Amino acid sequence: MPRQVDRAARREQILAAAVQVFAEKGFAATRVDEIAAAAGVAKGSVYLYFDSREAILTAAFAAYAERSREILAAAAADPGAPLTRLETLIRSVLALVSSDPQRTRLLVDFWAAGIQNLPRLEIATVYQDYRATVTDLLQQAAAGGDLRTPATEAYAAVVVGAVEGCLLQWLVDPQLPIDELADPLIDLCQHGLRNAPK
């Protein structure tokens, strides 16, 4: 049993080092030997845990996707009012990305890999889940008379796009205070959704 724990710890050590190097250099420019050096292991040791650089990126994405799904699940399960849950969801997403800037910078590589159809990197699925959760919250709010109807996936995509747009700006300009964007973002989304023409 201790050998299994050590193996899991070593895998996480290599993955953490890879995230750091990917964030600094970008996925395309990173070599496996650089990941090994950052992890303090031999290059051959990396291949004991991951078949390729792509496999490492896939593992990093899986960890990101899991955290994203936890946030979405929490928003879906919350017993509060739909718009309050949407606000919590937006704040949680922004808090997640700002608390782990290195892994967040990998989003650029995730997006690129998704466009290039990198095997097993199903970033579209994460966005589908994201839009589905937001759509459900908007539909619940509309049913309660808090929003205009219909609350379609198109509106959810705009909300998600607003959050991701703030994230993208922060990635290219880290001086942007992302933790201060939640209030205006929520205000614009909720005001626009409440006052959209019928």
C-alpha positions as CSV (number, residue, x, y, z in Angstrom):
1,M,0.0,0.0,0.0
2,P,2.7,2.6,0.8
3,R,4.2,2.0,-2.7
4,Q,0.9,2.9,-4.3
5,V,0.7,6.1,-2.2
6,D,4.2,7.0,-3.2
7,R,3.4,6.4,-6.9
8,A,0.3,8.6,-6.7
9,A,2.4,11.4,-5.0
10,R,5.1,11.2,-7.6
11,R,2.5,11.4,-10.4
12,E,1.0,14.6,-8.8
13,Q,4.6,15.9,-8.3
14,I,5.2,15.6,-12.1
15,L,1.8,17.0,-13.0
16,A,2.3,20.0,-10.8
17,A,5.7,20.6,-12.3
18,A,4.2,20.3,-15.8
19,V,1.5,22.8,-15.0
20,Q,4.2,25.3,-13.9
21,V,6.3,24.8,-17.0
22,F,3.3,24.8,-19.4
23,A,2.1,28.1,-17.7
24,E,5.6,29.7,-18.2
25,K,6.4,28.5,-21.7
26,G,3.1,27.3,-23.2
27,F,2.3,23.7,-24.1
28,A,3.7,23.8,-27.6
29,A,7.2,25.0,-26.5
30,T,7.6,22.7,-23.5
31,R,9.8,19.6,-23.7
32,V,9.4,16.5,-21.5
33,D,13.0,16.9,-20.2
34,E,12.0,20.4,-18.9
35,I,9.1,18.9,-17.1
36,A,11.4,16.2,-15.6
37,A,13.9,18.9,-14.5
38,A,11.2,21.0,-12.8
39,A,9.9,17.9,-11.0
40,G,13.4,16.8,-10.0
41,V,13.1,13.4,-11.7
42,A,14.7,11.6,-14.6
43,K,13.1,12.1,-18.0
44,G,12.4,8.4,-18.2
45,S,10.5,8.6,-14.9
46,V,7.9,11.0,-16.5
47,Y,7.1,8.3,-19.0
48,L,6.3,5.8,-16.2
49,Y,3.3,8.0,-15.4
50,F,2.4,9.7,-18.7
51,D,2.7,8.4,-22.2
52,S,3.4,11.8,-23.7
53,R,3.1,15.6,-23.3
54,E,-0.4,15.3,-24.5
55,A,-1.2,12.8,-21.8
56,I,0.1,15.3,-19.2
57,L,-2.0,18.1,-20.6
58,T,-5.0,15.8,-20.6
59,A,-4.4,15.0,-16.9
60,A,-4.2,18.7,-16.1
61,F,-7.4,19.4,-18.0
62,A,-9.1,16.5,-16.2
63,A,-8.3,18.2,-12.8
64,Y,-9.5,21.6,-14.1
65,A,-12.7,20.0,-15.4
66,E,-13.4,18.2,-12.1
67,R,-13.1,21.5,-10.2
68,S,-15.4,23.2,-12.7
69,R,-18.0,20.5,-12.4
70,E,-17.9,20.8,-8.6
71,I,-18.7,24.5,-8.9
72,L,-21.6,23.7,-11.4
73,A,-22.9,20.9,-9.1
74,A,-22.9,23.3,-6.1
75,A,-24.9,25.9,-8.1
76,A,-27.4,23.3,-9.2
77,A,-27.9,21.9,-5.7
78,D,-28.1,25.2,-3.8
79,P,-31.6,25.8,-2.5
80,G,-31.4,29.5,-2.9
81,A,-33.1,31.8,-5.4
82,P,-32.0,31.1,-9.0
83,L,-30.4,34.6,-9.6
84,T,-28.6,34.3,-6.2
85,R,-27.2,30.9,-7.3
86,L,-26.1,32.4,-10.7
87,E,-24.3,35.2,-8.8
88,T,-22.6,32.6,-6.6
89,L,-21.6,30.6,-9.7
90,I,-20.0,33.6,-11.3
91,R,-18.2,34.5,-8.1
92,S,-17.0,31.0,-7.7
93,V,-15.6,30.8,-11.2
94,L,-13.7,34.0,-10.8
95,A,-12.4,32.9,-7.4
96,L,-11.2,29.6,-8.9
97,V,-9.2,31.2,-11.7
98,S,-7.7,33.9,-9.5
99,S,-6.6,31.5,-6.8
100,D,-4.7,29.3,-9.2
101,P,-3.1,31.5,-11.9
102,Q,-0.7,29.0,-13.2
103,R,-3.3,26.4,-13.9
104,T,-5.6,29.1,-15.3
105,R,-3.0,30.1,-17.8
106,L,-3.3,26.6,-19.2
107,L,-6.8,27.5,-20.4
108,V,-5.2,29.0,-23.5
109,D,-3.6,25.6,-24.2
110,F,-6.9,23.9,-23.3
111,W,-8.7,26.1,-25.8
112,A,-6.1,25.5,-28.5
113,A,-6.2,21.7,-27.9
114,G,-9.9,21.7,-28.0
115,I,-9.9,23.5,-31.4
116,Q,-7.3,21.0,-32.6
117,N,-9.4,18.1,-31.4
118,L,-6.6,16.7,-29.1
119,P,-7.7,13.2,-28.2
120,R,-9.5,12.9,-24.9
121,L,-9.4,16.6,-24.2
122,E,-13.2,17.3,-24.3
123,I,-13.3,20.9,-23.4
124,A,-16.5,21.3,-25.4
125,T,-18.2,19.0,-22.8
126,V,-17.2,21.3,-20.0
127,Y,-18.7,24.3,-21.8
128,Q,-21.9,22.3,-22.6
129,D,-22.2,21.5,-18.9
130,Y,-21.5,25.1,-18.0
131,R,-24.2,26.4,-20.4
132,A,-26.7,23.8,-19.3
133,T,-26.4,24.8,-15.6
134,V,-26.7,28.5,-16.4
135,T,-29.7,27.8,-18.8
136,D,-31.4,25.9,-16.0
137,L,-30.9,28.8,-13.5
138,L,-32.2,31.3,-16.0
139,Q,-35.3,29.2,-16.8
140,Q,-36.0,28.8,-13.1
141,A,-35.7,32.6,-12.7
142,A,-38.0,33.2,-15.7
143,A,-40.5,30.7,-14.3
144,G,-40.5,32.7,-11.1
145,G,-41.1,36.0,-12.9
146,D,-37.6,37.3,-12.2
147,L,-36.5,37.4,-15.8
148,R,-38.0,37.8,-19.3
149,T,-38.9,34.6,-21.2
150,P,-37.7,32.6,-22.9
151,A,-34.5,32.0,-21.1
152,T,-32.6,30.0,-23.8
153,E,-29.2,28.5,-24.1
154,A,-28.2,31.5,-26.3
155,Y,-28.6,33.8,-23.2
156,A,-26.6,31.3,-21.1
157,A,-23.8,31.3,-23.8
158,V,-23.7,35.1,-23.5
159,V,-23.4,35.0,-19.7
160,V,-20.6,32.3,-20.0
161,G,-18.9,34.4,-22.7
162,A,-18.9,37.5,-20.4
163,V,-17.2,35.5,-17.6
164,E,-14.7,34.0,-20.1
165,G,-14.1,37.4,-21.7
166,C,-13.0,38.8,-18.3
167,L,-10.8,35.8,-17.8
168,L,-9.2,36.2,-21.1
169,Q,-8.4,39.9,-20.5
170,W,-6.8,38.9,-17.2
171,L,-4.7,36.3,-18.8
172,V,-3.2,38.7,-21.2
173,D,-3.1,41.6,-18.8
174,P,-2.5,40.3,-15.2
175,Q,-2.7,43.8,-13.8
176,L,-6.4,43.7,-14.4
177,P,-8.0,43.2,-10.9
178,I,-10.1,40.1,-11.7
179,D,-11.4,39.9,-8.1
180,E,-13.0,43.3,-8.6
181,L,-14.9,42.3,-11.8
182,A,-17.6,40.1,-10.1
183,D,-19.9,42.9,-9.0
184,P,-20.0,44.8,-12.4
185,L,-20.2,41.5,-14.3
186,I,-23.2,40.3,-12.2
187,D,-24.9,43.6,-12.4
188,L,-24.6,43.8,-16.2
189,C,-25.8,40.2,-16.6
190,Q,-28.8,40.5,-14.2
191,H,-29.8,43.9,-15.4
192,G,-29.6,42.9,-19.0
193,L,-31.6,39.7,-18.5
194,R,-34.3,41.5,-16.5
195,N,-34.7,44.2,-19.1
196,A,-34.2,42.4,-22.4
197,P,-37.0,43.3,-24.8
198,K,-39.8,40.8,-25.3
